[in-house]
């Protein structure tokens, strides 16, 4: 299982960093100083890209483990779309054999919970409809490294996210072609096609997630990512795409799509990816990590950049999860005052992120840069994180702030 080796380096990190932060007087402290210290401490030693991802740009990535690869904050650039070679990777299980992408049209998907349940090949799915969506794909644990509680798991900072264009058949079109839903069902449940370890209960490890039936309206069965066949590293040959929902709900190598009355009883659904209070055990009664919330962060200038006094171009990105971005503000004094930033570049739909920029005159000295986004429904990015056992869903603008020195 991939999760075991993924968590071990994290524990090694915890044993050394907890005492170091305490000695520095930063243990339990909120805000950009802690965030940057935690991020620096969390940075792993350079590791080579795993074979399935050796086509990616190693200079733009941090390899945490064989199944967790993060985009460097400095690599996001100023364009909307995240290049495939720079996009993060997160897998809950080892990848299937690459033979499944050698003949992608032969891949089969079983659809149940419809009036005419069927197994369809990708070739057949391509005849049922076509749509393209640009959306933010983000791991549930993005921003985990900023939690003072140091949850176990990959210490992502901001790079477990990207903005990606997907093409495929709308799920609603597949349902219509198969006679519509069989009953008044509440969930759409996707099951991944990874090869499961032998000798253990499949439900304890299988990647199977349920989302509300309403998510079907914008969901895709995608065979193309950023203009090319969806690669194995990102769920090819066929991936369930649920715009606005956290990455784990976008099922890779999808082999079954079921419309169900109840949520899946797989462990990853019933106990995994739950917003569990610190110190408690996860259970199905706790909120599931599903819809994403409004979030932003600054990508330039960074603390490691040499920046001279004068006019500085501050830029970053913002997204609303389920809603479009309405506005972004930037602070150069740690949130004491705010200025309205300018949204730049094309608007690629409510599920995509927007680039923002602000020109500011910065004198010599230390400045704390922060961004705060507002979505079209008036939801404002929170200052503080929602504390939880696993370090999920961190949207805190204070955590994502940067302390820079102008020379």
ROFI-150088 format. One line per field, with one value per residue: x, y, z of N, C-alpha, C in turn; residue number from 1. Coordinates in steps of 0.02 Angstrom, whole numbers. Each point is the difference from the previous one (the first is absolute). Layout:
<recs>
nu	[X,...]
nv	[Y,...]
nw	[Z,...]
cau	[X,...]
cav	[Y,...]
caw	[Z,...]
cu	[X,...]
cv	[Y,...]
cw	[Z,...]
seq	[NUM,...]
</recs>
This chain:
<recs>
nu	[41,-20,-54,23,33,-58,-28,42,15,-67,-1,45,-37,-53,37,24,-56,-32,58,13,-64,1,61,-30,-40,-3,10,-50,47,-47,-19,24,22,-52,-42,42,2,-65,-12,44,-25,-59,39,-16,46,38,-53,19,-23,-57,9,-58,41,41,-59,-6,-9,55,22,-60,28,-37,43,-59,-31,-2,-44,46,-19,36,-41,60,-2,64,-31,-44,47,-15,-4,-58,16,-3,61,-17,54,-41,-51,-26,23,-58,26,-58,9,42,30,-52,6,54,-11,-30,55,21,-59,-1,-15,43,18,-23,-60,-13,-61,-14,-60,5,-48,55,16,60,40,31,24,61,10,-40,35,50,-44,2,56,7,43,17,38,10,39,-6,55,-24,57,-36,62,-17,59,9,53,-52,-25,-5,-58,27,-57,-11,42,-6,57,-56,27,17,49,-47,9,-47,5,-48,11,-61,3,-65,-34,-49,4,-28,45,46,-22,-5,60,7,-42,48,-4,19,17,-30,58,42,36,56,12,63,21,59,43,25,57,-45,31,33,-49,-28,-42,-26,-53,51,9,-55,15,-47,-26,-41,-34,-29,-59,-5,55,-47,-32,54,-11,63,-3,59,12,-9,65,-16,-51,14,9,-48,56,36,49,-46,2,43,-39,-31,-19,-30,-27,7,-14,46,12,20,65,-6,-46,56,-38,62,18,-50,-22,-27,-57,-15,-65,7,-34,56,39,56,6,34,56,21,-61,-5,66,19,43,1,-39,52,-33,49,36,-45,-39,18,-59,-49,-6,65,6,-21,62,-40,-50,37,38,-19,50,56,52,53,19,-6,50,52,2,9,-47,45,-32,8,13,-63,-21,-43,5,-55,9,-59,-35,-62,-36,-61,30,-58,33,-18,60,-18,43,58,17,47,34,34,-48,-4,-40,43,24,-49,26,-42,8,36,-58,46,6,-10,-66,22,-44,-56,17,20,66,4,40,37,0,53,6,54,6,56,6,63,12,-33,-31,-60,5,-62,-38,-56,-32,-44,-46,-32,3,56,20,26,58,2,7,-39,37,-35,14,38,-14,-26,-13,-65,-11,65,-43,34,-20,-7,-22,-34,3,35,56,6,63,-12,45]
nv	[-60,49,-3,-62,-9,25,-35,-48,28,5,-61,-17,34,-32,-55,24,13,-44,-31,0,-12,-47,-21,6,-28,-48,-46,-20,35,46,4,49,23,-25,27,51,2,-13,44,41,-12,9,44,-52,-45,23,-23,-53,20,-27,-62,-6,40,-41,10,5,65,-35,50,-17,-56,-19,-49,-8,-37,-65,21,42,42,51,46,23,38,-4,-59,32,47,28,-63,-7,-32,-51,7,-50,24,48,-38,13,-48,-31,-57,-28,-27,-52,28,-7,-56,25,-65,28,36,-61,-24,66,-5,-46,53,-36,27,-24,10,13,-19,-23,21,15,-32,26,-41,58,-8,22,-44,-38,15,-2,-46,3,34,65,13,63,-10,63,-33,21,-35,-16,-23,-42,-26,33,21,-66,18,39,-60,39,-33,18,-1,-64,-19,5,32,-2,46,24,-45,-20,42,4,37,-44,-10,-22,-52,-8,-53,45,-7,59,6,-28,34,53,-16,-8,46,36,35,-55,45,19,6,-8,-51,29,-63,22,-51,6,-2,24,-33,-35,15,-57,-38,56,26,-11,-2,-31,-14,-26,32,16,50,26,31,56,-24,57,-30,-44,56,10,-62,-19,-42,18,4,65,16,64,-24,-44,-63,-11,23,-54,45,18,-66,5,-28,-9,63,-11,52,24,47,35,-64,-14,-4,-23,47,18,-53,-22,-14,42,-50,35,18,8,-2,26,-37,-34,32,-3,-65,19,-24,10,-26,-57,-8,-10,50,-5,52,-32,15,43,-56,6,-54,-15,26,-38,17,-1,65,-17,-12,48,43,31,37,63,12,25,12,30,6,66,31,-42,-28,-49,41,25,42,46,49,15,6,-37,-49,4,-64,-29,-44,-4,-38,-14,-54,11,57,46,23,39,-9,32,-2,47,-28,56,-2,-61,36,49,7,14,-23,27,-65,-7,-24,-45,3,-53,12,-57,37,-12,-56,46,5,57,26,25,67,26,62,-9,59,-37,31,15,-64,-21,-39,-2,-41,19,-50,31,-57,24,-48,-23,-42,36,-62,20,-4,-53,34,-41,-51,-49,1,-49,-61,3,61,-9,19,11,48,-5,64,-3,-63,25,45,50,-13,60,1,65,-4]
nw	[0,-40,39,5,-60,-20,50,-16,-59,0,26,-46,-43,25,5,-57,-33,38,15,-65,-13,48,-21,-58,45,-48,45,-40,-32,-7,-65,-40,60,35,-45,-5,67,5,-50,27,60,-34,-30,-39,11,-49,-32,-33,-58,22,-20,31,36,-31,-27,66,13,11,-38,-21,23,53,-1,28,-46,-8,45,23,-47,24,-24,-19,53,-11,-8,38,-1,-58,-20,-31,-56,43,-27,-40,-28,22,-21,60,39,8,23,13,-60,-5,-52,-42,-34,-31,-1,54,-10,-11,22,8,-65,20,36,51,-2,61,-27,64,21,-63,-42,-33,56,-11,-33,1,-61,7,-46,37,54,-43,-12,67,-9,2,49,9,54,21,42,62,-5,59,26,36,-1,-55,22,0,-35,-9,12,54,-6,-58,-34,8,-47,-64,13,-35,-41,-61,-10,44,-52,-45,-55,-14,-65,11,-40,-9,19,-2,65,-2,-51,39,53,-39,-26,66,-21,26,56,33,45,55,-31,52,-25,-21,-12,3,-38,30,-50,57,-5,33,56,-7,22,-22,43,-60,40,27,-65,-25,-57,42,-35,44,-47,21,-13,33,24,-15,14,37,22,-11,-51,25,-65,10,10,3,-36,47,-23,44,28,4,5,-45,-2,-51,-45,59,11,58,-31,62,-44,32,-12,62,-11,62,-11,-29,-7,12,-63,-8,38,50,-28,64,-13,61,43,11,44,-35,13,-54,26,-62,-1,34,-5,-63,0,66,12,26,54,16,0,-48,0,-62,-21,-25,64,-10,-13,-60,-21,-19,8,-47,41,5,-43,25,-40,26,-62,1,34,1,59,-44,-25,-41,42,-47,41,3,-62,33,-45,36,-6,-13,34,-23,41,-23,-26,29,13,-43,-17,50,51,-5,64,2,49,13,46,-27,-40,16,-61,-43,-58,-44,-13,-54,-22,-16,-65,-38,0,27,32,33,-32,-44,7,33,-45,50,-3,33,-26,39,29,2,58,13,15,52,-43,26,-53,-8,-20,-18,-16,-44,11,-52,51,0,-11,58,-30,39,56,34,14,-28,65,-21,16,-62,20,-3,-62,-4,16,55,-7,66,-6,-52,49,-26,32,-29,-22,1,-49]
cau	[-41,40,-6,48,63,-11,-4,62,42,-34,14,70,0,-31,43,52,-23,-38,46,30,-49,-8,59,-4,-57,-53,-48,-69,-12,-35,23,48,65,-4,-14,61,46,-24,10,72,18,-33,28,40,59,-18,-7,-14,-69,-13,-1,-62,-3,66,-10,-15,54,25,20,-60,-37,29,-21,-6,3,-14,-70,-17,45,-28,24,32,-36,32,-10,-68,0,-53,-52,-56,5,60,25,-2,67,11,-58,13,-25,-19,-34,-11,25,45,-33,-7,50,-9,-33,-70,-3,26,-59,-49,-70,-23,-17,-71,-32,-65,-46,-58,-46,-38,-51,30,71,43,73,14,70,15,-19,-72,-14,15,-57,-58,1,66,1,65,-4,63,-16,54,9,38,-1,-33,50,41,5,8,63,-9,-34,46,-8,41,-35,35,-18,47,1,-12,-7,-52,9,-43,-56,13,-60,6,-56,-19,-51,-30,-73,-36,-32,-73,-15,4,-60,-57,6,-16,-70,-11,11,-48,-43,16,63,30,73,38,56,50,47,62,22,66,6,0,44,-33,-3,-33,-67,3,-32,45,51,-23,-15,-71,-26,-68,-15,-72,-24,0,65,-3,-16,60,53,22,44,50,53,51,22,43,8,32,-32,14,55,-8,14,-57,-63,-18,-30,-65,-4,-60,16,-56,23,-15,10,69,29,-14,-65,9,25,45,-9,-67,-24,-72,-36,-63,-46,-16,-42,42,71,42,25,72,33,22,-60,-33,44,52,-17,-52,23,-1,30,64,-2,-55,3,-43,-59,-44,-42,37,-5,45,36,-31,3,54,-19,38,70,49,66,47,55,58,67,8,52,67,16,33,-45,24,-50,-32,-62,3,-60,-21,-51,-16,-59,-57,-56,-57,-28,-63,-23,50,33,-26,50,58,34,68,26,73,17,-25,-72,-25,-36,-9,-9,-32,43,-31,-3,34,-6,-68,-45,-13,-58,-3,40,71,26,16,62,-10,62,-2,63,5,66,22,65,44,-24,-39,-72,-40,-47,-55,-56,-65,-47,-72,-33,-59,-55,18,41,67,52,8,67,28,-15,-44,42,-26,50,40,27,-37,-39,29,-10,21,45,58,48,29,36,72,42,54,45,17,67]
cav	[60,61,45,-16,35,72,28,-9,59,53,-10,19,73,25,-10,51,68,23,31,59,55,21,38,65,37,4,-55,21,69,7,54,-13,-21,-71,-34,-6,-43,-69,-21,-12,-61,-57,-13,-61,-2,-12,-70,-6,-14,-71,-17,17,73,24,48,65,47,-10,64,35,-44,-29,-70,-21,-73,-27,14,69,47,67,55,53,64,43,-27,10,47,51,-22,-33,-73,-32,-49,-69,-18,31,-14,-45,-69,-32,-64,-37,-67,-4,7,-61,-9,49,-31,22,58,-18,-3,31,-9,-65,4,-9,30,-28,52,-30,48,28,-47,-49,-5,-30,9,37,14,71,14,11,61,58,12,22,72,31,65,19,42,18,-3,-9,-65,13,-51,20,20,58,45,-38,18,60,-15,-8,-67,-45,-63,-49,5,40,70,46,71,23,-30,-57,29,24,17,-49,-6,-70,-13,-66,-2,18,-57,5,-28,-73,-21,6,-52,-64,-1,41,-33,-54,15,64,-17,58,6,-26,-35,-23,-51,0,-63,-23,-70,0,-50,-63,-24,46,19,53,62,37,37,21,71,4,59,22,71,10,-11,64,9,-31,48,27,-50,-28,-58,35,-38,47,49,52,-10,-64,-55,3,-46,-47,35,41,-37,-26,33,31,26,37,69,31,69,32,-48,-16,-48,-71,-17,-5,-68,-21,-67,-19,-62,-5,59,-26,48,-39,32,14,8,-60,-21,-7,35,67,42,0,26,41,66,30,56,-29,44,-24,-46,-47,-49,16,-43,24,57,62,26,-28,49,-1,65,44,68,54,-4,34,10,39,-40,43,-26,-51,17,-13,46,64,51,67,50,33,-31,-74,-33,-56,-39,-65,-32,-7,-39,0,-66,-9,64,42,52,67,50,-19,55,-15,39,0,9,-56,0,60,37,-39,35,-42,-23,-4,-67,2,-61,-19,-33,-65,-31,6,-51,13,54,63,33,69,38,67,35,35,27,-28,25,-50,-26,-62,9,-61,3,-47,10,-20,-4,-2,-31,34,-5,42,-35,29,-46,6,16,-57,-67,-41,-52,-68,-52,-21,57,9,60,62,58,59,46,13,-55,2,63,-4,54,13,54,44,27]
caw	[0,-6,56,52,-11,-2,67,38,-1,37,71,10,0,62,58,1,-7,58,48,-31,2,70,18,-34,27,-51,6,13,-20,-64,-43,-52,24,11,-63,-39,36,-8,-69,-10,36,-31,-65,2,-42,-69,-19,-72,-20,-12,-71,-34,-7,-22,-54,30,10,68,30,23,44,60,6,70,0,-67,-19,18,-33,8,-41,39,-1,-50,-68,-25,-55,-5,-46,34,-3,26,-48,26,24,65,43,57,-3,64,-8,62,-11,-57,-64,-41,-52,-53,-58,-7,-43,-66,-43,44,-20,23,71,10,58,17,26,34,29,-56,-22,-46,21,-52,-2,-62,-14,-11,-70,-1,37,-42,-45,37,13,8,32,28,59,33,71,48,31,62,51,62,49,-21,56,63,33,40,63,56,29,-41,-13,-41,-70,-40,22,-56,15,-46,-66,-16,-36,-68,-39,-54,-47,-13,-50,6,-8,62,33,-10,-66,6,36,-47,-51,31,21,59,64,12,56,31,32,33,-7,-57,31,-47,24,-38,-29,23,21,73,33,15,68,46,-20,-52,22,44,-39,-66,-9,-18,33,-17,3,-10,-69,-35,-33,-66,-53,-30,0,-64,-5,-42,-32,-25,49,-31,-72,-16,37,72,14,55,63,19,0,-66,-58,12,69,18,18,36,10,64,55,15,-46,12,-29,-73,2,-54,-28,22,-30,13,19,27,31,59,52,57,-14,0,66,-2,56,-22,2,65,52,-29,-26,42,40,67,51,26,56,-6,-53,-57,-7,-54,20,-9,-68,-49,-39,-66,-34,21,19,-31,21,-43,28,-41,-28,-12,13,51,49,-26,-55,16,-24,16,17,-57,-22,-1,-26,42,-36,26,-29,44,-26,45,10,-36,-26,-34,39,-11,15,41,33,21,55,4,71,40,10,33,-52,-61,-63,-50,-54,-67,-30,-65,-40,-19,46,-30,32,72,34,-11,41,-31,19,21,4,29,3,64,16,63,21,31,63,0,-15,1,-56,6,-46,27,-56,11,-57,-28,48,56,49,4,24,72,26,36,-25,41,29,-5,13,-57,-36,-63,-19,28,-44,39,-34,44,-9,-66,-8,-10,27,-47,18,-56,9]
cu	[43,0,51,67,-9,3,65,46,-30,15,72,6,-26,49,53,-27,-37,45,31,-47,-9,59,-1,-58,-59,-52,-68,-15,-35,36,58,68,1,-8,64,51,-20,13,74,21,-27,33,45,63,-22,0,-14,-74,-10,-9,-63,-6,66,-3,-14,63,25,18,-59,-36,41,-27,0,7,-17,-71,-22,53,-33,31,31,-40,28,-15,-70,-4,-59,-53,-53,12,67,24,1,67,15,-55,18,-29,-17,-38,-8,25,52,-38,-10,56,-13,-30,-71,-6,28,-56,-58,-72,-28,-21,-76,-24,-68,-42,-61,-41,-39,-49,27,75,41,73,16,75,10,-19,-76,-19,11,-56,-59,-2,70,-8,70,-11,71,-15,63,-3,45,-7,-31,49,44,-1,9,63,-7,-35,52,-3,38,-34,44,-26,50,-3,-5,0,-56,-3,-38,-64,22,-65,6,-62,-11,-52,-26,-74,-32,-34,-76,-20,3,-62,-61,1,-19,-69,-16,13,-55,-49,19,62,36,72,24,65,47,49,61,22,69,-3,7,47,-39,-3,-31,-69,4,-28,46,50,-26,-15,-71,-32,-70,-6,-75,-19,0,65,1,-8,62,57,14,33,52,54,57,14,48,17,33,-37,20,55,-14,9,-60,-67,-21,-3,-66,-4,-67,21,-63,21,-22,12,74,23,-19,-66,2,35,42,-17,-70,-25,-74,-28,-70,-40,-35,-44,42,72,35,20,75,32,19,-59,-28,43,55,-27,-62,32,-8,31,65,-11,-56,11,-49,-59,-47,-43,34,-3,53,35,-26,6,57,-27,48,70,43,68,43,58,63,-14,0,57,71,21,38,-41,25,-57,-27,-65,9,-66,-16,-54,-9,-63,-54,-54,-54,-28,-62,-24,57,31,-28,54,57,31,70,19,76,23,-33,-73,-28,-41,0,-9,-31,49,-40,0,28,-10,-73,-39,-22,-55,6,42,75,25,15,68,-17,68,-13,70,1,72,19,69,43,-29,-40,-74,-34,-55,-54,-53,-63,-51,-72,-33,-65,-60,15,39,71,48,14,72,33,-22,-54,39,-34,58,47,29,-33,-27,26,-8,23,45,61,53,38,38,76,35,60,42,19,67,11]
cv	[63,42,-15,33,75,30,-6,60,57,-8,17,76,27,-4,53,70,26,34,63,60,25,43,70,42,4,-55,27,70,1,51,-17,-22,-75,-38,-10,-44,-73,-25,-15,-64,-62,-19,-62,7,-18,-75,-3,-12,-76,-12,21,75,29,49,71,42,-3,65,38,-37,-19,-71,-18,-75,-24,15,70,48,69,50,53,65,46,-22,14,51,48,-18,-39,-75,-23,-51,-70,-21,30,-15,-50,-70,-22,-63,-33,-71,2,1,-67,-3,49,-29,25,63,-14,-4,30,-13,-67,0,-3,30,-32,56,-35,54,39,-53,-54,-6,-37,8,31,8,75,20,14,64,62,16,34,75,26,69,11,46,14,7,-6,-71,10,-58,27,27,58,53,-34,21,61,-12,-8,-70,-53,-68,-47,4,44,73,49,72,28,-40,-63,25,20,17,-36,2,-73,-3,-71,4,20,-62,2,-28,-76,-26,2,-56,-69,1,41,-38,-50,18,70,-10,63,12,-25,-28,-27,-47,-1,-70,-22,-75,-1,-52,-63,-12,47,18,56,66,42,42,29,75,4,56,16,75,9,-6,65,12,-30,51,28,-50,-26,-68,20,-47,45,52,48,-16,-65,-56,2,-51,-45,35,39,-35,-28,-76,36,21,34,69,31,72,30,-44,-16,-61,-72,-22,-6,-66,-17,-72,-26,-61,-11,67,-23,58,-38,39,20,12,-67,-17,-16,43,72,49,5,31,46,67,29,58,-20,49,-29,-46,-51,-50,19,-47,32,60,67,23,-32,56,-3,68,43,71,51,3,40,-2,38,-45,41,70,-51,19,-10,46,61,55,68,48,35,-35,-76,-26,-60,-39,-69,-27,-9,-42,-5,-68,-9,63,39,49,68,53,-30,63,-22,47,-4,9,-53,1,60,43,-41,46,-49,-17,-2,-73,4,-66,-18,-31,-65,-38,-1,-51,10,52,61,24,71,34,68,29,41,26,-23,28,-57,-22,-64,15,-69,7,-53,16,-28,4,0,-31,36,-3,41,-35,26,-51,13,18,-61,-65,-33,-59,-69,-49,-12,58,11,71,64,57,65,47,16,-54,6,65,-12,59,9,58,39,32,65]
cw	[0,63,55,-11,-2,70,38,-3,40,74,16,4,67,58,5,3,62,50,-28,3,71,21,-30,26,-47,8,19,-23,-69,-42,-44,25,12,-66,-39,35,-9,-70,-13,34,-34,-66,2,-41,-71,-15,-75,-13,-8,-75,-37,-13,-25,-58,27,9,71,35,29,56,62,6,74,7,-71,-23,19,-26,0,-49,45,-7,-54,-72,-28,-57,1,-51,38,6,29,-50,31,30,69,50,54,-12,71,-15,67,-3,-55,-66,-33,-51,-57,-64,-9,-43,-70,-51,40,-18,23,74,8,66,10,31,28,33,-52,-24,-47,17,-52,17,-68,-8,-7,-71,-5,38,-42,-49,34,14,9,32,28,59,26,74,42,27,60,48,64,51,-20,56,67,37,45,66,56,31,-38,-12,-41,-72,-36,21,-58,25,-45,-64,-15,-32,-70,-33,-66,-45,-17,-56,7,-10,66,29,-12,-68,1,34,-46,-51,28,34,60,64,15,54,25,43,24,-16,-68,29,-53,33,-45,-22,20,17,76,29,18,75,50,-27,-52,23,45,-38,-66,-1,-28,40,-26,7,-11,-73,-40,-37,-70,-56,-35,-5,-70,11,-52,-25,-26,54,-33,-73,-21,37,73,17,60,67,26,-12,-67,0,12,73,10,25,31,16,67,61,9,-39,10,-30,-76,-15,-61,-22,15,-37,13,22,21,30,55,49,60,-22,0,72,-2,54,-19,0,71,55,-27,-25,35,40,73,50,26,60,-3,-57,-55,-2,-51,18,-13,-73,-46,-39,-72,-34,27,13,-30,31,-48,34,-50,-23,-13,26,57,47,-27,-57,26,-32,24,15,-62,-18,-8,-27,44,-37,30,-34,52,-33,52,15,-42,-34,-32,49,-18,10,40,29,20,57,-1,73,44,16,37,-48,-64,-60,-51,-56,-65,-23,-70,-37,-14,57,-32,37,75,37,-9,50,-41,24,22,7,31,-2,64,8,70,18,28,67,-9,-9,2,-52,9,-53,31,-56,24,-61,-19,47,63,55,-2,29,74,19,31,-31,44,27,-8,2,-58,-41,-68,-8,31,-50,34,-39,42,-7,-65,-14,-4,33,-47,25,-63,14,-38]
seq	[1,2,3,4,5,6,7,8,9,10,11,12,13,14,15,16,17,18,19,20,21,22,23,24,25,26,27,28,29,30,31,32,33,34,35,36,37,38,39,40,41,42,43,44,45,46,47,48,49,50,51,52,53,54,55,56,57,58,59,60,61,62,63,64,65,66,67,68,69,70,71,72,73,74,75,76,77,78,79,80,81,82,83,84,85,86,87,88,89,90,91,92,93,94,95,96,97,98,99,100,101,102,103,104,105,106,107,108,109,110,111,112,113,114,115,116,117,118,119,120,121,122,123,124,125,126,127,128,129,130,131,132,133,134,135,136,137,138,139,140,141,142,143,144,145,146,147,148,149,150,151,152,153,154,155,156,157,158,159,160,161,162,163,164,165,166,167,168,169,170,171,172,173,174,175,176,177,178,179,180,181,182,183,184,185,186,187,188,189,190,191,192,193,194,195,196,197,198,199,200,201,202,203,204,205,206,207,208,209,210,211,212,213,214,215,216,217,218,219,220,221,222,223,224,225,226,227,228,229,230,231,232,233,234,235,236,237,238,239,240,241,242,243,244,245,246,247,248,249,250,251,252,253,254,255,256,257,258,259,260,261,262,263,264,265,266,267,268,269,270,271,272,273,274,275,276,277,278,279,280,281,282,283,284,285,286,287,288,289,290,291,292,293,294,295,296,297,298,299,300,301,302,303,304,305,306,307,308,309,310,311,312,313,314,315,316,317,318,319,320,321,322,323,324,325,326,327,328,329,330,331,332,333,334,335,336,337,338,339,340,341,342,343,344,345,346,347,348,349,350,351,352,353,354,355,356,357,358,359,360,361,362,363,364,365,366,367,368,369,370,371,372,373,374,375,376,377,378,379,380,381,382,383,384,385,386,387,388,389,390,391,392,393,394,395,396,397,398,399,400,401,402,403,404,405,406,407]
</recs>
